[in-house]
Amino acid sequence: MKLPLLAALNQERAARRAAILVTHLATGEQRLVREGEIDADPLADALHDALRKGKSGIVETPEGEVFLGVQVPPTRILVVGAVHISQALAPMAKIAGFDVTIVDPRTAFATPERFPNVELLDVWPDEALAARPLDRYTALVALTHDPKIDDPALTAGLNAECFYIGALGSKKTHARRVERLREAGFEEAAIARIHAPIGLDIGAVSPAEIAVSVLGEIVGQLRRDRRRAP
């Protein structure tokens, strides 16, 4: 790989943007296709399919056989709220291969003792997200029940097109949340992206069971193109 291509690929990786290195097997010619450039590329269909699967491989194209080297940012879960559900969710999510960050300005809850071996930010979501912007490879989980903490994170998640957004709370709590988001200028289609009440409907009761339901819903959203048809 030529150095300019490698530098460009590293730049996309650092910015948490997906990219695909296209290598023509017959000639060795290479080009880098950034995620935002795929629609305009002559191999758009093959590139979209490779990016959706997140796997590199050889494909047959009108240009001949090419190797598509897929680079996708690590998928992460940002949890707002250092609560009991978070304590169960964090280790489960790490086992499943997600990067996990817990954000909560309430220092009595956000302690290393309660969240060992997990990135923990005891700051307000606005401050945390300024340093770690959300993106489409992030799942946002809001668990505090406190609009002052949850709402700024949900607003950022909707604007960043996170692949999953979930918020804890009853239907009544979510109805009030919806009203606040409407007043903030969000359309119904955007608000409808929030999974609330959060988690799969498996009858979960305990914090650990709710964590299972949340993680299952996140994985289902991430892998929705691979799910079995009903």
N, C-alpha and C positions, 0 to 999 in steps of 0.2 A: 504494500500500500504506500502511495506517495505521501510525503509529509504534509502537504496542504490538506489532503483528504483526512489524514489522521487527526490533524489539528481541528478541522471542522467537526469531525465526529466527537472528539473530546469536548468541544464547545457545546454541542447539543446535549451530551451526557451531563455536563456540569449544570446546564440550564433545565434539566429534567424534561427534555423534549425528545420524542421518539424520532428515529431516523433509520433509513435502510440503505445499506451499501450494496449497489447493484454491480455484479461482476460478470461480464460476458465470458463464458468459459472458452469459447473458440479463440478469442483475441486477447483475453486478459484485461480488456479495457474496463475501467471502473468509474462510477459516478455516485455521488451521495445525493439521496433524495430525502429532504426533510419532511416531517409530517405535514406541514402546511403546503408543501409543493406536490403532494401525491395526486390530487385531482387533475393537475395539468400535465402529469407525466403520461407518456404513451403506454406504460405498463400499469396504469392506475388500478385496474381490477386485481391484478396479481399482487400489487403492493398493498392494497387495502386488505386483501385476504391474509397475507403474511403478517401484517400488523395486527389484525384482529386475533389471529392465533398466537401471536407473540413468538413464533418459531422461525428460525432460519432454515433454508433448504433450496434445492434446485427446482426450478420450474421451467417448463417449455413455453416459449413465447414466440410471437412473430419475428422477434429479433434473434431467435435461436435459444439455446439453453443458457440460462443465467442463474447465478447463485445470489440469493437475496439474504444478506446478512442483516438480521433485524436487531436493532438496539431499542429496547423499551425501558423507561425508567423503572426502578424498583417500586412496586406498589406499596403504599403506606396507608396506615390508618391513624388519623388524628382524632383523639378522644378529648372532648371538652367536658371536664368533670372528673375529679379524683374520688369517685364514689365506689361503693361495694361492687357494682356491676363492672366497673373498670378494672378492679383488682382481679376479677376472674377473666375478663376479656383480654387483657394485655398478654398474659402468658399463652393463652389459647391462640391468639392471633400471631404471636411470634413463632409458635410451633407450626402454624399453617404457612409461614414464610413471609408474613407482612412485617414491614418496619412500623413500629408503634411509638407514638408520642402522646403523652398525657399533658393536658393544659388545664390549670386551675389556679386562680389567684389566691384561693383560700389556703394559706400555708398550713393550717391545722390538718387539712386533708391531703395536700400534695407533699408527702414526705417520702424520702427514700426507703424508710422502714415499711411503708405500706406498698411501695412499688419498686421492689428491688430489680435491678438490671433492666430498667425501662427508662427511656428518655423522659424526663419530668421537667416541665416548665411551670414554675409557680408565679406566673404573670397573667395579665388580662389577655384574652384572645387577640385583641388588636395588636398588642406588642409582639405576641408569639408569631402571628401571621405576617407581620412586617418582616421578620427575619426568615420565616419559612413559608413563602407564599403557597397557597393551595393550587392544585392543578387537576387535570382530568385523570391523573393516576393516583388520586388521593380519595379515600373514603373518610367522610366527616361524620362523627358520632357525637351528638349533643346530649348530655345526660344530667345537667345540673338542676333542671326545673326553674332556673333563675334567668328571666329574660335579659337581665343586664349582662349575663355571661354568655348565654346560648345565642341570643339574637345576632350579635355582631359576627359570631362564627358562622351562623346559618346564612347570613347575608353574603359573607365572603365566599362561602361554599357555592351558593347559587351563581354568583358572578364568575366564579372560577370554573364552573362546569365540572365539579367533582363527580366521579362516576357513581358515587353513592352518597346520599345525605340522609341521615336518620336522626330522629329526635324523640327522646323519651317523654311520655306524658299521656294522659287520658285524651279521649276525643274532645272533651270540653276544653282541656288545656290547649290542645292543638288548634281548636277553633279560634281561641283568643290569639294564638300565635299567628294564624293565617291573617287575621284582621290587622295585626301589626305589620306584617309583611306587605299586605295590600297598601297600607298607608305609606309604606316605604317606597312604593312604586313598582312592586313586582306583579307581573301578570299571573293569571291563574295557572297557565301551563308550567311556568317556572316553579310556583309554589307546590304544584302537584308532584314535583320530583322528590319532595321530602317524604320519606317513609315514616309515617306516624299514625298510630302508635308504632314504635320501632320494633323491628324483629319479625321473624316468621311466626305465624300463628300456630304454635305447638303447645299452647297451654302452659307456657313457662310461668313459674311462680317465684322461685328463689333467684337471687342475683346471678348465681352461676348458670341457672337454666336460661335466664334472660340473655346472658352473655352468649350462650350457645345459639340462641335464636337470632341474635344480632349478627354474629359471625357467619351463620348460615345464610342470612339475607345478603350480606356483603359479598360472599363467594358467589351466590346465585346471580347477583347483579354483574359481578366481574366476568363470570363465565356464561352469561345469558345466551350467547350464540351456540353454546355447546350443550345446553340443557335438552333433555328428552322431550319430545312433543307429547302433549297430553293425550 
